[in-house]
């Protein structure tokens, strides 16, 4: 049975990641050698995006056959920066390749005139691409980013080699295995009766308020992390925590864990180092702000904080 469609941005990745096959180097090499293989070039972690064919149709990811890369990428090199994404619904193997060594690939070289290399955050805010494609790009960005940032062993400092299409790196010296990191972050909307607690960090757009958030620490459950963060940032006591949903957040490698937290009172003491402001906001003001009628600025739809506030607004 498939999972139901999820309204959270970067969810609904449709690929078969072939986790039981990609560990076999022969199988993986055959996927890259296949004529059906498609590779999205990524420049400074920005994917190639093709223009619309018909106005209003939306844009698509620039998946290209190997031949289209010309001299821009050496598929024979042992240390090539290319990650396996999975098999699409037609069984075609998809990859993402780093072409950051090129100086201006939109204007010079084999990708000239094909489209633009676009930041994933901007792309997901524009919303003119299928959400399933944005989910695949989140995987591509997270995977390439981690591999590019981990050329050396964290244990002994020697070079590491990529294995299993990028889902593992192994140290050539001490043999330590390293796996792509996902750093969990709790993001929570504290509520008390008909109000929710929103905060803002310095530098945010004027008037914008959002749910509070923080990295989980070793040795705590997500409920404990929610309670600790609310205590640290707002001096708030919590009675209960409810999990709402999670979001891959490849900026650079987080998993946002969205929760609702029931506060025992309205007593708040703001940590002014962490937050510029935190205050209770009525459900009526949240509803009106979500509809674009103020008085607050709210996080964009692509952020899970938006779903948390939507859940509160709808009384769930
Ligand atoms: Zn090592």
Boltz pocket constraint, residues with backbone or C-beta under 6 A from the ligand:
constraints:
  - pocket:
      binder: B
      contacts: [[A, 153], [A, 154], [A, 155], [A, 156], [A, 157], [A, 158], [A, 171], [A, 172], [A, 173], [A, 174], [A, 175], [A, 176]]
      max_distance: 6.0
